[in-house]
Amino acid sequence: MNNTINLGEIPMAEEGIALPLTADSTGAWEFITNFNGAYQYVQFNATAGDKLVVPAKLNEYYTYRFKLYKPDASLLNDTAYQVHTIPILPGVEYTGGIGEATIKAGKLQFYALAGQQTYVHDALIYAKQIAVFVEGIILQEGIAPDEYQVDLVTGTITFNTQLIATQKISILYIK
């Protein structure tokens, strides 16, 4: 495929990459790219209307060409994409993308206390989207025991199950 859209510099964290692209359907999406000849394939869930957050571990400073497949197995916008990933450090908000595909993204990180169930941070107030990772595994928002709930008015995340002491929690947010 010769058609490739350059999305510019995109902030990314070890846990995932926040893309300036909006999901047009809900379900299981697929991401495929390669790095020095080795292909990486990741399947992830997305919700229509939300920005795409791909839980892929990519090199923090590299130009990637990738494809995104929607739940119906069609190629998003019938094209491939290119991004130059830049590292995102905890506590710093970055702007990435080009033109209308610009996003502000940040990463928050902490180690849980025994029995902790909430986390509050001003950066989460009115965020357009967040992705929560516990020990590198992405959680879904909802009411199941292994999910969380978020209040974007107060910037509060409530985990439905108490956290275990020293669990590494990472939160990517998009504004």
C-alpha positions in Angstrom: 0.0 0.0 0.0 1.5 3.3 -1.1 -1.0 5.6 0.7 0.5 6.6 4.1 -0.6 9.5 6.3 2.1 11.1 8.5 0.8 11.9 11.9 4.0 13.7 13.0 5.6 13.3 16.5 3.5 11.3 18.9 4.2 11.0 22.6 4.4 7.4 23.8 5.0 5.6 27.0 6.3 2.1 27.8 2.7 0.9 28.3 1.2 2.3 25.1 0.9 4.9 22.5 -1.9 7.5 22.3 -2.8 8.1 18.7 -4.5 11.3 17.4 -7.0 9.1 15.6 -10.6 8.5 16.6 -12.2 5.0 16.7 -15.3 4.9 14.4 -16.5 1.6 15.7 -16.5 -0.3 19.0 -14.8 -3.7 19.4 -11.5 -5.5 19.0 -9.1 -3.5 16.8 -5.7 -4.7 15.4 -2.4 -2.8 15.2 0.5 -4.1 13.1 3.9 -2.5 12.6 7.5 -3.6 12.2 10.8 -2.6 13.9 14.0 -3.6 12.1 12.2 -6.4 10.2 10.4 -7.8 13.3 6.6 -7.5 13.1 4.6 -6.5 16.1 0.9 -7.3 16.2 -1.4 -6.1 19.0 -5.2 -6.6 19.4 -6.9 -4.1 21.7 -10.4 -2.8 22.4 -11.6 0.6 21.4 -14.9 2.5 21.8 -16.4 4.5 18.9 -15.8 8.2 19.5 -12.7 7.7 21.6 -9.1 8.3 20.6 -7.2 5.1 19.9 -4.7 4.0 22.7 -2.7 1.0 21.5 -1.1 -1.0 24.3 2.0 -1.7 22.3 5.6 -1.5 23.6 7.4 0.5 20.9 10.9 2.0 20.8 10.7 5.5 22.3 12.4 7.3 19.5 11.7 5.8 16.1 9.6 6.4 13.0 7.0 3.7 12.6 4.7 2.9 9.7 1.7 0.9 10.8 -1.8 -0.2 9.9 -5.0 -0.3 12.0 -7.7 -2.8 11.3 -11.2 -2.1 12.6 -13.5 -4.8 14.2 -14.9 -5.6 10.8 -11.4 -6.4 9.6 -11.3 -3.3 7.3 -8.4 -1.0 7.2 -9.0 2.3 9.1 -9.5 5.1 6.4 -8.1 2.6 3.8 -4.6 3.8 4.6 -1.4 3.2 6.6 0.0 5.7 9.1 3.4 6.9 10.0 4.4 8.4 13.4 7.7 9.4 15.0 7.5 8.3 18.6 8.9 10.5 21.4 9.3 9.4 25.0 6.7 10.6 27.5 7.9 11.1 31.0 5.6 10.9 34.1 4.2 14.3 35.1 4.9 16.1 31.8 2.2 17.0 29.3 3.1 16.7 25.6 1.5 18.0 22.4 1.9 15.7 19.4 0.4 15.1 16.0 -0.1 17.5 13.0 -2.9 19.9 12.3 -6.3 18.6 13.2 -4.7 15.4 14.4 -3.1 17.1 17.3 -3.5 15.8 20.9 -2.2 16.7 24.3 -1.1 13.6 26.2 0.4 12.9 29.6 1.5 10.0 31.8 0.9 9.7 35.5 2.6 6.9 37.5 2.5 5.7 41.1 3.1 2.7 43.2 0.0 1.5 45.1 -0.4 1.4 48.8 -1.9 -1.8 50.4 -5.7 -1.5 50.0 -5.7 1.7 48.0 -8.8 2.1 45.9 -8.7 5.7 44.6 -6.3 8.0 42.9 -6.9 11.7 42.3 -4.9 14.1 40.1 -5.8 17.5 38.6 -4.4 16.4 35.2 -7.3 14.0 34.9 -10.0 16.7 35.3 -11.9 16.9 32.0 -9.5 14.6 30.2 -11.0 13.4 26.9 -9.8 9.9 27.5 -7.7 7.9 29.9 -6.1 4.5 29.8 -5.2 2.8 33.0 -2.4 0.1 33.3 -1.8 -2.1 36.4 1.7 -3.7 36.1 1.6 -3.0 32.3 -1.8 -4.6 31.7 -4.5 -2.3 30.4 -7.8 -2.2 32.4 -11.2 -1.4 31.1 -13.6 1.1 32.6 -16.7 -0.5 34.1 -18.2 -2.2 37.1 -16.5 -5.6 37.0 -14.0 -6.4 39.8 -11.0 -6.0 37.5 -12.2 -2.7 36.1 -12.2 0.9 37.3 -14.5 4.0 37.3 -13.5 7.5 36.6 -14.9 10.9 37.6 -13.5 13.5 35.2 -15.1 16.4 37.1 -12.9 15.6 40.2 -10.1 13.8 38.4 -10.7 10.6 40.5 -10.1 7.0 39.5 -11.8 4.4 41.7 -10.5 0.8 41.3 -13.3 -1.7 41.8 -10.9 -4.0 43.7 -8.3 -2.8 46.2 -4.8 -2.5 44.9 -1.9 -4.5 46.2 1.0 -2.8 47.8 3.8 -1.7 45.4 1.7 -2.4 42.2 2.9 -0.1 39.5 0.0 2.0 38.2 0.4 4.0 35.0 -2.2 6.3 33.5 -2.1 7.8 30.0 -4.5 10.7 29.5 -5.5 12.6 26.4 -6.8 16.2 26.6 
